[in-house]
């Protein structure tokens, strides 16, 4: 059984998808009026999150 907590709406989780998917997710949040966006990544995806 998983005890995962729900992700807040201002968080973009970086993974294996193309970079533009995450850029569009961040832009969508900005257009919705979110004042702060948190970009999170783990493992090999950290370099993708930092470099982009």
N, C-alpha and C positions, 0 to 999 in steps of 0.2 A: 504494500500500500504506500502510495506517495504522499508525503506531507509537504509538498511544494507550496510556497506562498505565492499569491498572485503578483504579477509584475506591475509596478505603477505605470500609469499611462504616459509618462514623460521619458520612459526608458527605451532605447533602441539597442537590442542585443545583436552583436555582430557574430556571424557564423560563416557558413560555407557558400552562401548565395553571392551573386555578383555584387560588386560595390555599389552600383547605381540603385539597387533595391534599398539599401540602407540610407543612401543620400535622399531618395524620394520619401522614405519614411520620416526622416528628420525634417524635410521641407513641409511635409503634410502636417506634422506637429506644429511647426512654426506658423503655418497658415491658419491653424485652428486656434491660435492665440496663446499657445504654451510659452511661458517666459523662460523656461529653462529645460534643456534636453540633456539627459544623461546617456552617454554611450558606453556600453559595457561589452567586454570581450574576455574570453578565456583561451588559454593555450596558444595555438598557432594563429588564432584570429586576432590576437593583440596587435601584431604588426600591421594587419589590415586596418584596424581601428585607428591606430596612431598615425600611419603614413597617409591616410586618405583625408 
